[in-house]
Amino acid sequence: MEHLIGMVDPVRLDSGQPTPVVLDTRRLINGHMLFAGMSGMGKSYQIMKLMAAASRQGIEIDVFDPHEELDGVPGSVAVKF
């Protein structure tokens, strides 16, 4: 599965063209991912996009969401412990 994360600013690359940043899950060593960053960096947003894309393709994923921020993604099931 390929997932568009965002675009690299063309000024940073001196290319004049925006360059896509794509996550290709077929190239991962294993199926584990960690999203880390400061508050407000878009972690939950990207995870929700990734979950929705996986759901559309019939891919099952498990997410540990202690803050319950990822509810409402189509195809997701929430379990509370």
N, C-alpha and C positions, 0 to 999 in steps of 0.2 A: 504494500500500500504506500502510495506517495501522498504526503501532506504538506501543503504550502504553509510555512511558518511566517514568512514575511518577505520583504524586499530590502536589499542592501542599497543604501543611498549611493547613487552614481558618483557623487563628489568624492566619497571615500575611496572608490576604486579607480578614479581618473579614467573611467571608461565612457562616461557620458550616457550610459544606459543603466536603468535599474536592473539589478540581478536578483532573481528569486532565490530564497533560501528554502530548500525542500528537504523534508525528512522522508527517507526511503526506508521503511521498516524491513524490507528484504535484505538490506545491507547491515542490519544490526547483528552483533555477536550473539545476543540473546534477546528475549522479549521484555527485559526490564528497562524502565526509564525513570529518571528522577528529574523533576522540574524544581529548580531552586532559584531564588532571587529575592530582592527586597520587595517590600509591600508596594503594590501599584505597578509592578513591572509587566503584568499581563499573564501570570502563570495560570490562573484559573480560566481565563479567556482561552488560552491556547489549548489547555487540557479539554475544555468543553468542545472546542472545534475538532480536536483529535478524536474524542469519544464519538461525536456525531458522525464523522467520516468513517470511523471503524464500524459503527452500527449500520450505516448505509451499505457497507460491503459485507455484512454478515460476520464481522470479526468480533469475537468476544474478548473483552478486556476487564481486568479487575483494578479498581481504584480505591485506595484508602483515603477517605475524606473526613478527617476528624472535625472539621468546621462546617460540614454539610453545605458547602458552597456549590456543589456540582449537581444538585438535584434538578430534574426537569429536562435532562438530555434525552431525546427520543431513543427508546430502546434500552434505557438504563433501569436498573432495579436497585433501590437503596436498602441496605441492611444495617440495622443499628445493633451495637453490642453493648 
